[in-house]
């Protein structure tokens, strides 16, 4: 399992899209961030 630091200090609440990529794979997902 891997972890990626995520600093949302300067982000507003809302819906964001994140992408995880490797040479053979790409995954896109939505994330709802609420402060």
C-alpha positions in Angstrom: 0.0 0.0 0.0 1.2 3.5 -0.8 0.3 6.9 0.7 0.4 10.3 -0.9 0.5 13.4 1.3 -2.4 15.7 0.6 -2.3 19.3 1.9 -5.8 20.9 1.5 -5.0 24.0 3.5 -5.6 26.3 0.6 -8.4 24.4 -1.1 -12.0 25.4 -0.9 -14.8 22.9 -0.2 -16.0 21.3 -3.4 -15.6 18.4 -5.8 -12.2 17.5 -7.1 -10.9 15.0 -9.6 -7.7 13.0 -8.8 -5.7 10.8 -11.2 -3.4 8.0 -10.4 -1.1 6.9 -13.2 1.4 4.2 -13.9 3.0 3.1 -17.1 0.2 0.5 -17.6 -2.8 1.9 -15.7 -4.7 5.1 -15.1 -7.5 5.7 -12.5 -9.6 8.8 -12.3 -12.0 9.4 -9.4 -14.0 12.2 -7.9 -13.4 13.4 -4.3 -15.7 15.6 -2.3 -13.8 17.8 0.1 -15.6 19.6 2.9 -14.1 22.0 5.4 
